């Protein structure tokens, strides 16, 4: 785990991932713990997560771009795994930091990338989701650390577009037949009149 105040070990893998995203016309962004730390409060994170708007047909090009940027597959059959699970598991060779690049194709993911913004971390410019969209990603992932991240993000951003969050999380809850996606976070996001 990397202490939140020392992001130095993450800078090289973040830069590599951002260059991969740039290769694909910025059709992606950084999500996960790094985004939470930059949009909310710093927290421990051990990897870099990203989403990119690509189909599985583009996996060979994505693999080639990743390898050129020093991101090696973590699995022998990484491309086959990515075709089945829509996530490419990589490791930044220089730092040993794991990198997961999800293949985004859902309407929400497309919209989230279109709404994403560029943030500066020192001399590095990285693309991040809006706070609302990060909360939606976290609600769908729905691990205990994701719920803690959501609570912290909501508390730190009182002017959230709560209607957007509710609409998308409830759509995912319905599609996945998991009402808890909304039920578990509703207490923090109840629309205030």
N, C-alpha and C positions, 0 to 999 in steps of 0.2 A: 504494500500500500504506500502511496506517495502522500506525505503530509501536505495539506491544502495550501499552506503558505509557500511551499517550495515547488513551484510548477516547472522548474528548470528541466527535470527529467522528461516532462511531457512536451516540451517545446519542439524538439526534433521530430517525434512522431506526429504531432499536430501539424507541423509544417509539411511533412511528407503527405499526410492525408489531404491537406488543403491543396497541395499541388496536383494530387490525383483528381480532386473535385474540379480544379481549374481546367484540367485536361478534358473534362466532360462538360465544359461550358458552365461551370458553377451550378450544375444541376444536383446539388446535394448540400449537406450541412453537418456540422458536429452536433451530436446529441449526447445524452447520458450524463455521467457525473461531471465531466468537464463543463458542459453547458450549464448544469445546475450551479457549479462553483462560480462561473462567470456571471450568470444572471441572478443568482441568489447569494447565498453565503458559501464560502469555501468549505469543502468537505473532502474527506479521503476518497481517492479514486485510484484504481490500479491499471486502467486501460483507457483507450480512446474509442468512442463509438461514433459512427457516422451513418447517414442514410444518403443514398444516391438514387436518382430516378433513372434506372436502367432495367432492361429486361434480362432474362437469363441468356438471351441470344448474344448479349454484349459482354458476357463473362470473360471470354478470351481477351478482349481488349482491356477490360478492367484488370485482369490478372497481369497483363503485360505492363500496364501503366503502374500498377502497385509495385511490381518487381523492380522497375526502373527507378522507383523512389525509395528503394531499400525496405520494402514491405514484403516479406516472404510468407508463403502459405504455412499455416500451423499444422495442417493435415496433409497427408500424402494425396488424398483425393479431394482436395479443397474445392475444386471446381464442381465436381459431382455433388458434394455436400451443399454447395451454394445453390445449385440448380434445385435441389430438393427442399432446402430450408430458407432460401432467399437471404442468406447472410454469408459473406466471405470472411473467413477467419484467418487473420494475418498476424504477423509479429514484426515490429520494427527491429531490424537486425542490429543496428548500432546500440540501441538502448535496451532491447529485450522486452519492451512494452507491447502488450497485446493490442491489436486493432481489429474491431469488428465493423465491417461495412455492410449494412442491410440494403437490399435492393428494394427500393420503394416503387410501388405501382398503383397504390390505392388513391382514390380521389383526395382523401385527407392529406396523404404524403405529398402529392403534387401541389396542393394548395399551401401546405406548410413550407415547402421549399420556395414557392413563389413569394411568400410573405417573409422569408428569412432576411436577416440583416447582417451586415459585416461589422464585427467588433475587432478592436485592436488590443492585442496582448503584447506589450512592448512593441517590437517592430513587426510582429506577425499579425496579419489580417486574417481572421477566420469568420466563416459564415455560421451563424447560430439561429435557431428558431426563435419566434417570439415566445415570451413567457407563457402565454396561453397555450401555444402549440406544444411546448415542452411539457406542460402539465398533462395535456392529452396523451402524448407519447408515454409519459410515466404512468398514467392511469391504466393504459392498456397493458403495459409491462406488469404492473400490479404486484411487485414484490414488496416486502416490508420496507426496504430502503426507498423504494419509489414512493410509497405512501408518506414516509417522513419528508422526502424531497418536496412532494406536493404541498404538504402542510407548511413547510418553510417558505416555499415560493408564494403561496397565497398570503401568508402573514407579511411577507416583505413587499408585496405588490397589491395594495388595496384598490387600485384602479383597474383591475383586470376586466377583460370582456368575459364576464361570467356566463353570459348567454351562449357565446361561442363554445366555451368549454363544456357546458351542460349538453348542448346539442350534439357535439361530436362524441363525447364519452357515452351518452345514452344510445347513440347509433351503434357504437362498437359493442356496448353491453347487449343490445338487442341482437345484433348480427352474430355475436359469439355465444349467445345464450348465457351470459354472465352478468346478471343484474348487479352483482357486487362491484363491478367496475365503477358505477355511479354511486351506488348506495354507500360505499366505504369512504367516499370523498365529499359527498353532498353536504355534510355538516360544516365543512370549511368553505363551501362555495354557494351556500343558500343565497339566492338572490335577495339583496336588500332593497326594500322599497323606499 
